[in-house]
Amino acid sequence: MANTRKLDREIQAAQNRLNGIRNQEQSSLKGGDQAKFAGLQAVGIAKAVRGKTAPMAERAAGRIWDRAEEEAAADLRVLQAERQQLLTDQAAARREKKKGGWF
């Protein structure tokens, strides 16, 4: 059986990050996105205090979440494909070994 523990841990971490992003947990965002999001929140709060709306800030925040979700999902797909390829390669090696036989 293939030793996929490290890859499995990375996949689990990527799944946790994706779930956090889907739940809109700010800690799941990358550092730069966290800073942008905090700035957008400040703009929204400042506008709200003045009794105005901040549709541009809201749309920009939505784009941050959407982009972060796409990136996390892509990372997860890459890791899962890498794991599957490892298992496929190892199975092919086992078949070749059995095919050789001793007679």
C-alpha positions as YAML, in Angstrom:
chain: A
units: angstrom
residues:
- id: 1
  name: MET
  ca: [0.00, 0.00, 0.00]
- id: 2
  name: ALA
  ca: [1.24, 3.45, -0.85]
- id: 3
  name: ASN
  ca: [2.50, 5.63, 1.94]
- id: 4
  name: THR
  ca: [0.18, 8.59, 1.53]
- id: 5
  name: ARG
  ca: [0.12, 9.88, 5.12]
- id: 6
  name: LYS
  ca: [1.81, 13.18, 4.35]
- id: 7
  name: LEU
  ca: [-0.41, 13.75, 1.34]
- id: 8
  name: ASP
  ca: [-3.47, 12.77, 3.37]
- id: 9
  name: ARG
  ca: [-2.56, 15.37, 6.01]
- id: 10
  name: GLU
  ca: [-2.18, 18.02, 3.33]
- id: 11
  name: ILE
  ca: [-5.53, 17.03, 1.83]
- id: 12
  name: GLN
  ca: [-7.19, 17.25, 5.25]
- id: 13
  name: ALA
  ca: [-5.68, 20.69, 5.85]
- id: 14
  name: ALA
  ca: [-6.89, 21.85, 2.42]
- id: 15
  name: GLN
  ca: [-10.39, 20.52, 3.16]
- id: 16
  name: ASN
  ca: [-10.43, 22.31, 6.51]
- id: 17
  name: ARG
  ca: [-9.33, 25.55, 4.82]
- id: 18
  name: LEU
  ca: [-12.00, 25.19, 2.14]
- id: 19
  name: ASN
  ca: [-14.68, 24.54, 4.77]
- id: 20
  name: GLY
  ca: [-13.50, 27.56, 6.73]
- id: 21
  name: ILE
  ca: [-13.71, 29.73, 3.64]
- id: 22
  name: ARG
  ca: [-17.18, 28.43, 2.85]
- id: 23
  name: ASN
  ca: [-18.20, 29.33, 6.42]
- id: 24
  name: GLN
  ca: [-16.56, 32.73, 5.85]
- id: 25
  name: GLU
  ca: [-14.08, 32.37, 8.68]
- id: 26
  name: GLN
  ca: [-11.61, 35.18, 8.18]
- id: 27
  name: SER
  ca: [-8.76, 33.13, 9.65]
- id: 28
  name: SER
  ca: [-9.02, 30.78, 6.65]
- id: 29
  name: LEU
  ca: [-8.03, 33.55, 4.25]
- id: 30
  name: LYS
  ca: [-4.44, 34.17, 3.24]
- id: 31
  name: GLY
  ca: [-2.70, 37.10, 4.95]
- id: 32
  name: GLY
  ca: [-3.05, 39.54, 2.08]
- id: 33
  name: ASP
  ca: [-6.72, 38.72, 1.67]
- id: 34
  name: GLN
  ca: [-7.27, 39.13, 5.41]
- id: 35
  name: ALA
  ca: [-5.79, 42.62, 5.22]
- id: 36
  name: LYS
  ca: [-7.92, 43.57, 2.21]
- id: 37
  name: PHE
  ca: [-11.02, 42.21, 3.88]
- id: 38
  name: ALA
  ca: [-10.30, 44.13, 7.09]
- id: 39
  name: GLY
  ca: [-9.94, 47.33, 5.07]
- id: 40
  name: LEU
  ca: [-13.23, 46.69, 3.32]
- id: 41
  name: GLN
  ca: [-14.91, 46.06, 6.66]
- id: 42
  name: ALA
  ca: [-13.58, 49.38, 7.92]
- id: 43
  name: VAL
  ca: [-14.99, 51.15, 4.87]
- id: 44
  name: GLY
  ca: [-18.35, 49.47, 5.40]
- id: 45
  name: ILE
  ca: [-18.43, 50.41, 9.07]
- id: 46
  name: ALA
  ca: [-17.43, 54.01, 8.35]
- id: 47
  name: LYS
  ca: [-20.15, 54.33, 5.73]
- id: 48
  name: ALA
  ca: [-22.73, 52.70, 8.00]
- id: 49
  name: VAL
  ca: [-21.93, 55.14, 10.79]
- id: 50
  name: ARG
  ca: [-22.70, 57.97, 8.36]
- id: 51
  name: GLY
  ca: [-25.93, 56.29, 7.33]
- id: 52
  name: LYS
  ca: [-24.77, 55.32, 3.85]
- id: 53
  name: THR
  ca: [-24.35, 52.01, 2.07]
- id: 54
  name: ALA
  ca: [-21.10, 50.59, 0.76]
- id: 55
  name: PRO
  ca: [-22.04, 48.41, -2.22]
- id: 56
  name: MET
  ca: [-18.56, 48.57, -3.76]
- id: 57
  name: ALA
  ca: [-16.97, 47.33, -0.53]
- id: 58
  name: GLU
  ca: [-19.56, 44.57, -0.25]
- id: 59
  name: ARG
  ca: [-18.95, 43.42, -3.82]
- id: 60
  name: ALA
  ca: [-15.17, 43.53, -3.32]
- id: 61
  name: ALA
  ca: [-15.52, 41.46, -0.14]
- id: 62
  name: GLY
  ca: [-17.66, 38.96, -2.02]
- id: 63
  name: ARG
  ca: [-15.01, 38.70, -4.73]
- id: 64
  name: ILE
  ca: [-12.36, 38.00, -2.08]
- id: 65
  name: TRP
  ca: [-14.43, 35.12, -0.69]
- id: 66
  name: ASP
  ca: [-15.21, 33.77, -4.16]
- id: 67
  name: ARG
  ca: [-11.58, 33.88, -5.29]
- id: 68
  name: ALA
  ca: [-10.37, 32.31, -2.05]
- id: 69
  name: GLU
  ca: [-12.89, 29.48, -2.43]
- id: 70
  name: GLU
  ca: [-11.83, 28.85, -6.03]
- id: 71
  name: GLU
  ca: [-8.16, 28.76, -5.05]
- id: 72
  name: ALA
  ca: [-8.75, 26.44, -2.10]
- id: 73
  name: ALA
  ca: [-10.89, 24.10, -4.21]
- id: 74
  name: ALA
  ca: [-8.21, 24.03, -6.93]
- id: 75
  name: ASP
  ca: [-5.50, 23.26, -4.37]
- id: 76
  name: LEU
  ca: [-7.63, 20.44, -2.99]
- id: 77
  name: ARG
  ca: [-8.23, 18.99, -6.47]
- id: 78
  name: VAL
  ca: [-4.50, 19.07, -7.21]
- id: 79
  name: LEU
  ca: [-3.67, 17.26, -3.97]
- id: 80
  name: GLN
  ca: [-6.35, 14.64, -4.56]
- id: 81
  name: ALA
  ca: [-5.13, 14.06, -8.13]
- id: 82
  name: GLU
  ca: [-1.57, 13.74, -6.85]
- id: 83
  name: ARG
  ca: [-2.68, 11.14, -4.30]
- id: 84
  name: GLN
  ca: [-4.61, 9.20, -6.94]
- id: 85
  name: GLN
  ca: [-1.61, 9.25, -9.28]
- id: 86
  name: LEU
  ca: [0.62, 7.91, -6.50]
- id: 87
  name: LEU
  ca: [-1.80, 5.06, -5.83]
- id: 88
  name: THR
  ca: [-2.12, 4.29, -9.55]
- id: 89
  name: ASP
  ca: [1.65, 4.22, -10.03]
- id: 90
  name: GLN
  ca: [2.09, 1.95, -7.06]
- id: 91
  name: ALA
  ca: [-0.63, -0.43, -8.28]
- id: 92
  name: ALA
  ca: [1.02, -0.58, -11.71]
- id: 93
  name: ALA
  ca: [4.35, -1.40, -10.08]
- id: 94
  name: ARG
  ca: [2.72, -4.24, -8.11]
- id: 95
  name: ARG
  ca: [1.14, -5.62, -11.28]
- id: 96
  name: GLU
  ca: [4.50, -5.55, -13.06]
- id: 97
  name: LYS
  ca: [6.14, -7.30, -10.15]
- id: 98
  name: LYS
  ca: [3.51, -10.04, -10.13]
- id: 99
  name: LYS
  ca: [3.64, -10.35, -13.89]
- id: 100
  name: GLY
  ca: [7.36, -11.18, -13.77]
- id: 101
  name: GLY
  ca: [6.76, -14.30, -11.73]
- id: 102
  name: TRP
  ca: [9.47, -16.76, -10.72]
- id: 103
  name: PHE
  ca: [8.94, -19.24, -13.53]
...
